[in-house]
Amino acid sequence: ALGRRLASARKIAGFPTIISAAKALTDRGYPISKPAVHAWEAGRNVPDAIWLTRLASLYETTLDALVFDDSISIEAMRVA
């Protein structure tokens, strides 16, 4: 479920590919590889709290929207 939310947040934020998200994180000073981001979205690995915070910032959403199943939807968070 977390991987699906990460992928959805990435696309809503305007990063159509995993490569574009990895590049944006790297450009912000947080070097990350495409395979690492892909592993998070595929559910093979889970980002730690620091990376989740960075992803929430990049995707302009909340940590709650990324992490919790019962959170209000990412789309609704953007509207609010």
C-alpha positions in Angstrom: 0.0 0.0 0.0 2.8 2.4 0.8 4.4 1.9 -2.6 1.2 2.6 -4.4 0.7 5.8 -2.4 4.3 6.9 -3.2 3.8 6.3 -6.9 0.5 8.1 -6.9 2.0 11.1 -5.0 4.9 11.2 -7.4 2.6 11.4 -10.4 0.2 13.9 -8.9 3.2 16.1 -8.0 4.2 16.2 -11.7 7.0 13.6 -11.8 5.9 11.2 -14.5 8.8 8.8 -14.0 10.8 7.4 -11.2 13.9 8.8 -12.9 12.4 12.3 -12.7 11.7 12.0 -9.0 15.2 10.5 -8.3 16.8 13.4 -10.2 14.7 16.0 -8.4 15.8 14.5 -5.0 19.4 14.5 -6.1 19.1 18.1 -7.4 17.9 19.0 -3.9 21.0 17.6 -2.4 19.6 14.1 -1.5 21.4 11.8 -3.8 19.3 8.7 -4.6 19.3 6.2 -7.4 16.4 5.2 -9.6 16.5 1.6 -8.4 16.1 2.8 -4.8 13.0 4.8 -5.6 11.7 2.0 -7.7 12.2 -0.5 -4.8 10.1 1.8 -2.5 7.3 2.0 -5.0 7.4 -1.7 -5.7 7.2 -2.5 -2.0 10.5 -4.3 -1.9 12.0 -1.7 0.5 10.5 0.9 2.8 12.0 4.4 3.0 13.1 5.5 6.5 11.5 8.5 8.2 14.1 10.9 6.8 13.4 9.8 3.2 9.7 9.9 3.8 9.9 13.5 4.9 12.0 14.3 1.9 9.5 12.6 -0.4 6.5 14.4 1.2 8.3 17.7 0.7 9.1 17.0 -2.9 5.6 15.8 -3.6 4.1 18.7 -1.8 2.0 16.5 0.4 1.9 15.4 4.1 3.7 12.6 5.7 0.3 11.3 6.9 -1.0 11.1 3.3 2.0 9.0 2.3 2.1 6.7 5.3 -1.3 6.0 6.6 -4.0 3.8 4.9 -6.8 5.7 6.6 -5.5 9.1 5.7 -7.5 11.5 3.6 -6.5 11.0 0.0 -3.5 12.9 -1.4 -5.8 14.6 -3.9 -8.1 15.8 -1.1 -5.1 17.0 0.9 -4.0 19.2 -2.0 -7.5 20.7 -2.3 -7.6 21.4 1.5 
